[in-house]
Amino acid sequence: YQRRVHGDSQSEKMECPHLTPAYISAPSASRLIYKDECTKCYTTNKDEKGIDVCLKCFNGSCCSALMHTDIHVVKNSHPIVLNMHSVLKNPEVSKEPIVVSKVAIGVAGGIDHKPEDYEMVTKVHCYVCKKDLSKTNPLLTPIVDFIVASHSAVESTQISEWEQEIKSCVHSEKLVQPLESIKPLDTSTPIHCGECPLNNNLWFCLTCGHLGCGREGAQGTGGKSHAINHNKSTGHPVVVKMGTITPEGKASLYCYACDKDTLDPNLSAHLIPFGIDVKKQVKTEKTTAELELALNLAFSLSQTFEKGMKFSPLYGPSLTGIENIGNTCYIASVLQLLFSLPEFVARYYDTSMKHMNDCTKFPPDCFHCQMAKIAYGLCSGVYSQPKKEKKILYEGITKEEIEKEHFYQEGIKPHMFKTFFGKGNPDYSSNQQQDAALYFAYLVDKIEKAESIAKVADPTNIFRFETECKLKCLKCGIAKYNKFQQPFLRFPIYLPEGKADDSVVVSLDKCLELFCKDEIVEIICPRCKTTTQFTKTNRLLSFPKVLVLSAQREYNEGMMLKKILAKLDIPEEKLNLEPFRAGPHPVDEAVFEDGDGGAEEEPEINVGFLNELMHTGIPELGAKHALLRTGNSSSEVAISWYFDNMADPTLALPIPKKKKVTTIATADNIELLMNFGYTKEQAEYGLNNAGNNAERAIDFICNNPMEEKKVSGEKSVDTKPGIYSLHGFITHLGPNANSGHYVSHIKKAGKWVYFNDLKVGSVESGPVSTGTMYFFNKLQILSIFSFPVSYTHLRAHETLRYLVCRLLLEKKK
């Protein structure tokens, strides 16, 4: 094997004509390297055949059953790869049970927090020449060493998020380097601690050049604390970890005076006096943040929710768990519900193999590749196979528990999906907990826009429905009707006597009645020309195929965001929404029309921020004022401004409108949108209604499609009777949406299946009453009446429900 892998480099170079810059890229710290898992599936480098990293574009692909490497080589003409295979060290030792005698982590008698130890085995292979190449070849050695030492694309994203709070300090910004104390670093021999033989975890003093080992036991790296002892004796504050310096001037630095990680904006200049040129440095060690992140992700959240639950693990297709990669349970819970729906399975799973074979785009940047990958991961069952869990023994364990075998599944890690859909969004690209309902709306919007460009049937159409908001002036009687299309309905929770604890049980009907209840608002009446009182009434105009309801469980108490713990009585078999359907408009009612159809309009408001403010309980009008007065800068700034100024009476006034400016679409922007797949008519339509702004035009076209240009496929709304059965629900555990944990339950073949990150199994019953989001399937009822009706009797604006009532009354006559 050694002779085959490490053969003579010169002869192999002659035999392989692809060892040229045309097929190999030079190392660059700015390039993302996909070496953890295949970019088209969830095969990892721990697979028996490992992962192939392309030496031209650094794409990672599997060389096992799905053969994504072969597809990549053929599609891109990139024949040379570095195969990376993580092999478990001492596998027989790793199977030994751990004896736990105390409640502790990482100490003798406690739970071992260290992950299993793997070593990376690599080889270079040319798929065209069908042979292995020597890693000692001068063209291959630097790039192979660079790939092995560099972060994977996943680690780079996580470290970027983890390190974003590290800032420079006064000691690094105003570093003093006395010339008389500077001692150049001797690089003629291998470096080691100036006071002991240790040659790793070394910290270099930026004041004098002293080289000392790190703290004893720090992140498991070893050390005798000679660097910090030097600080105590000299007071020199800032040190840099050797082996972490990059050619871009980045490194892991620590300030002993501040006792925290720091940045040095002038690191390159500060290293020059010691003879260190950052441009010649190669990163070989992990930074402190990287080591802390590895430990942080090794722990999982406690699941007190499952206490007393009778749980039976399940494995197979559509029973795949999603690993929590750091506050991503809100993503997992939404994805499990989406891909339990046949429309999403048909659109993305059934077509996944064809798309993966045909697509020529770079997978991490392709919407349909990411949807196909997540669909294959969740629906195929390939990553939902039972594996025996490592046994943990503890004092007092019973014989029955010792003999009982526990199994788990590896599931999938949604790193690439999270990165792709979070790109450009500070909330969903971070490692912070987010609200599942808002993420659902965000994801549906992203999918709709992508499918609009692709001109295919959009599976998110199953969620869309219309609501009607009626405003009626109590002084002159004039009415105004507004229609809104939305993918889910957030409803308030009815609280009798104002109690919000878990002793209260309220029906969903009471909550929906509260949503539809008349509300008094004060706005300027177009007929009275002054501020008057209006009744505001919400009703449902149509019913979607899949109804998503979100309970508004958060409320503000002063400056504190709290959670309503009341239990909801949710009908599982038959939810009837017909009582909340909008009826016909009175024939003799005075209605205010928009006139010229848009001579005036409200100032532009960030809809995402607006939803976040309203989610905290801030009224829509107050939320709009807050965003406009803070320049639409962020939801956090607007929320803070609102609570500081909530007594301001002007917050109750309507938003001042401005004259709508008519802008003619320019040729270059029309061409830009046509390159995205839109017709010329669609491009002009969108640009003319979006101020000739291409990005806003795409949003406008997606939200206001031209009737004659609608893509064929399923209709976005369904006016058949609104009778539903419960399909699944998401539960939030914790004090508020900004913390805690999300889990989901889905009904499969009449039984509840529980999804909690990687844990998937059947449960006797689902805790429906504590849910925060509910997914209902529409029952296929053809009509709300069972006798034939002559439609010649149908009057203008008369719905089927009102027709039945009228005919029954006429029959009695």
C-alpha positions, 0 to 999 in steps of 0.5 A: 500500500505504501509503495502504491500511494507513495510511488516515485513522483517523477515517473508518476508526473510523466505518467499523469498528464493532469499534474498541471496548474490547469487541474490544480489550484494554488493554496489560498486561505480565502477558499472554502474547503469541503472536506467533511461531507459530500456537497450533494449528500450526507456521506462523510469522511468517516464513510468506509471510502472517505470523501474526495476533495477536488484539487481544482475547486475544493468541492467535496464528493462521495466515492461510494454508492452515489458516486458524486465524484464521478459526476463532478469529474465528468461535469467539470473536467477536474480529475485529481482529488485528495481522498480523505478518510477518518479512521477510528483509533483503537476501536476496540478500546472505544467500545469499553463502557464508561463507569460514572461515579459522580455528577461531573464532566471531564474529571475522574469518575465523571462523564468523558467529554472527549469525542472519539479519536480519529486519524486522517488517512489521505491519498491523491488519485487521478480519476482519468488516469485511474491511479494514485499519485505521490503526495511528495510530488512538488506540485502536490505537497503544498496543496495537500498539506494546506487542505489537511491543515485548513478548516473545512467549510463547515468549521470556517463558517462556525468559527466566523460566527464564534469569533465575531465578538472578539475585539481588540483591547487597549493593550493590543492597540497601544502595544509598547515594544522597547527596542532594548528588550526585543529578542528576534526569534531563532528559526534555524532550529525547531522552536520550543518553549524557552523553559521546557522541551514542549514544542506545541501550544506555544505563546509568543510575547509581542513585547519582548519575544519570549516563547512559553508554553500555555496553561497546564491542561488548557483545552486538553493541549498540555503545557506548564504555564511558562507563558503566563509565568512570564507575564506575572514576572514582567507584566507584558500583556499580549501574546500570540499563539504560534502556528495560528498566524496566517498570511492575512495577518490573523491569529489567536491572541490573548491579553493577560491584562484583560484576561480574554482573547483579543485582536491586534489590528497591527499584528504584521507590524508588531511581528516584524521586529522579531524577524517574523513575516506573516506572509510566509506563515502557515497555520498549523495549530487550532486557535483558542476559539476553535478549541472551545467550539469543539468542546461546546459542540460536544455537549447536547441539550438536556431533554426534561420534556421527555420525562415519563414519555414512553418512547420507541425508536424508529428508523428508516425512510422519512424517520431521519434525525437532524443533529443540533449543530448549535441552536438549530432546533428551530430549523430542524423542527420546521424541516421535519414538518415540511418534508412530511408533506407529499408536495415537498417530497414530490418536488424535491426528493422524487427529483433529487437524483436527476437534479444531482446528476444533471446540475452543473452549478457549484452545489453549495451555491445552488438552491435546488442542490441544497433542497435535493440534498436535504430531501434525500437526507431526510426521506431516503432512510440511508442516514436513519440506521440503528447503531449501538450506543456506547454503554455508560455505567454508574453507581447503583445501575440495575442489572436490567439496565446493564443488559438493555441495549440502546441504539441511536442514529447518526442522522444528518447535519444541516451545516450547508443548508443553514449556511445557504439559506442564512446567507445575508441574514444576520439572524439565521446565519448566527448561532442564536436561537430563533423563532420557528414560525418566523423561520418558516415564513422566511423559508417559504418566501425564499422557496417561492422566489427561487421556484418563481425563477425556475418557473415550476409549480411551487410547493409552498402554494399549499400554505397560501390563503387570503384574509380580509380586513374590513375597516368601517368608520363609526361616524359616516359608515364608509367601509374599506376592504383590504386583502392579504395573502399569507402562508400562516396565521398567527392567532392570539391566545384567549386568556379568561381572567388574564391567567397565563399559567399552565392551569388554564385550558382554552379552546382554539375556537375561542382564540380564533374568535378573538382574532376575528373580534371587532377592534376599535382603531383610530385613523383618518377617515377619507370622507370625514377628513379627520381622525375618527374611530373605525371598527377593524374586523378580520376574516378568512377569504379562502382556505389553504390545502395545508393550514399553518397556525402559530400561537402567539405565546409571547407577550411583553411585561414591561421590558421583559418578554414572557411566555403564555403557558396556557394549554390549548384545546386543539381538535385533532380530527375535525377543525371547522373554520367555516364560522370565520369565513368572510361573507358577502359585502352588503349591497347598500354599503358605502365603500371607499375605493383607492381611486387612481390605484396608487397615487399615494403609498406608505413609505417602504418598511422592512417586512421581516423587521415588522413581523419581528416587532409584531411578534413581541406584541407591539401593535402594527401601527406602532411597529411601523412608526418605530421602524420608520423613525429608526431608519429600518436599521434593525428590529432590536433598535426599533423595539428599544425605541418603541418602549422608550417612546410608547407614550408618544400620542403620535404613534396612534396616527396613521403612517403619513403617505407620500406621492407614488413616483412612477419610474420607467424600467431601464433596459439594463435592469430589464436585461438583468431580470431576463437573465434570471429567467423572467420574460420581458413583460414580467421584468417591465411589470416588476421594475415599473412597480419597484422604482426600477430596483431589480432586487425589489422588482423580483420581490414584487413579481413573486408577491404580485404575479401577472395573471396572464403569466402565472406558472401552471400548477396548483392554485394558491388558494382553495375555496372549498369548505375549511374543515381540517385534521391535525397533521403535526405540531411544533412545541417550544420548551423554555421561557421565551422564543429567544432561548429554549428548545424546539421539538416536533410531532408528526402523525404517521399512519395514525400514530404520533412520531416524535422528532427531537434532533437526532432522537426519532421514535413513536410515542403513545400521544402527542402533547398537542395542548402545549404546541406553538405551531400547528399544521393541518391537512384539509379534508376533501369535502366536496360541499358543505351541503348534501343536496343539489342546488340550482346555481341559477339562483346564485346572486351577486357576491353570494357564497355557497354557505349563504346560498344554502341559508337563503334557499332553506329560508325560501323553502320554509316560505 
